[in-house]
């Protein structure tokens, strides 16, 4: 069993950047594909980005391509999401999730992920 804790959320400024972290405990995170999802008020949770176990394979939702980058440091048992060029529509609670499915299968559904963090809020400002 792996426990996930997100951090790094905060106030979103249009055009600005935020960096989120997902720290794992209980089991090594290198055993999992790790993804980022987000959920805006009144909307379904949606896939943002994911990274394979060794950090070689990454894939992104169209809304994140070119602006967001996910990476991992297995020695630190941590996965990151660097968000640049932020837009008001990026306002959401961001969750990290871990899956035993390999990244080559490109798991993007919430049901593909067995373990979830509690989320970190990214709040927009005008």
NUKOL-432202 format. One record per residue (C-alpha): x, y, z. Coordinates in steps of 0.2 Angstrom, whole numbers, plus 5000, padded with zeros to 4 digits. Each point is the difference from the previous one (the first is absolute). Example, Ala and Ser with C-alpha at 12.3 -4.5 7.8 and 13.67 -1.06 7.14 Angstrom:
REM residues 2
     X     Y     Z
  5062  4978  5039
  5006  5017  4997
REM end
This chain:
REM residues 126
     X     Y     Z
  5000  5000  5000
  5006  5017  4996
  4995  5017  5007
  5001  5016  4990
  5000  5018  5006
  5000  5014  4988
  5007  5017  5004
  5004  5017  4991
  4982  5006  4996
  4996  5018  5002
  4995  5016  4991
  4999  4999  4981
  5006  5015  4991
  4996  5001  4981
  5016  4997  4991
  5009  4994  5016
  5007  4984  5006
  4997  4988  5014
  5009  4984  5004
  4991  4985  5009
  5008  4986  5008
  4993  4982  5004
  5010  4992  5014
  4997  4981  5004
  5002  4989  5015
  4997  4982  5004
  5006  4993  4984
  5013  5006  4987
  4992  5011  4987
  5011  4993  4987
  4988  4985  4999
  4986  5011  4993
  4995  5010  4985
  4995  5017  5008
  4988  5012  4993
  4993  5017  5004
  4981  5003  4999
  4991  5016  5004
  4982  5004  5005
  4992  5017  4998
  4984  5005  5009
  4985  4991  4992
  5010  4990  4988
  5006  4983  4999
  5018  4995  5005
  5011  5001  4984
  5017  4993  4995
  5014  5012  4999
  5017  4991  4998
  5008  4984  5004
  5018  4993  5001
  5006  4982  4999
  5009  4991  5014
  5018  5004  4994
  4995  5018  4995
  5003  4997  4981
  4982  4999  4994
  4989  5015  5003
  4984  5005  4992
  4988  5015  5002
  4982  5006  4997
  4999  5012  4986
  4996  5014  5013
  5017  4997  5008
  5011  4997  4985
  5014  5013  4998
  4996  5008  5017
  5001  4986  5013
  5015  4988  5003
  4999  4985  5011
  5016  4992  5007
  5005  4989  5014
  5015  4996  5012
  4998  4982  5005
  5014  5003  5013
  4989  5012  5008
  4984  4991  4997
  4993  5015  4993
  4991  5005  4984
  4999  5018  4994
  4988  5011  4989
  5008  5016  4994
  4986  5011  4993
  5004  5015  4989
  4990  5012  4991
  4986  4998  5012
  4982  5005  4994
  4985  5003  5011
  4992  4984  4994
  5014  4991  5009
  4992  5003  5016
  4996  4984  5008
  5005  4987  5014
  5015  4991  4993
  5002  4981  5005
  5014  4988  4997
  4996  4982  4998
  5010  4984  4998
  4996  4985  4989
  5008  4983  4998
  4996  5002  4981
  5015  5003  4989
  5001  5017  4992
  5001  4992  4983
  4982  4997  5002
  4996  5018  5003
  4988  4999  5015
  4990  5016  5000
  4984  4994  5009
  4998  5003  5018
  4995  4981  5002
  5018  4996  4993
  5007  5006  5016
  5000  4991  5017
  5007  5013  5012
  4996  5018  5002
  5006  5015  5009
  4989  5012  5009
  5003  5014  4988
  5007  5018  5000
  4990  5015  4995
  5005  5012  4986
  4989  5015  5001
  4999  5013  4987
  5001  5019  5002
  4995  5013  4987
REM end
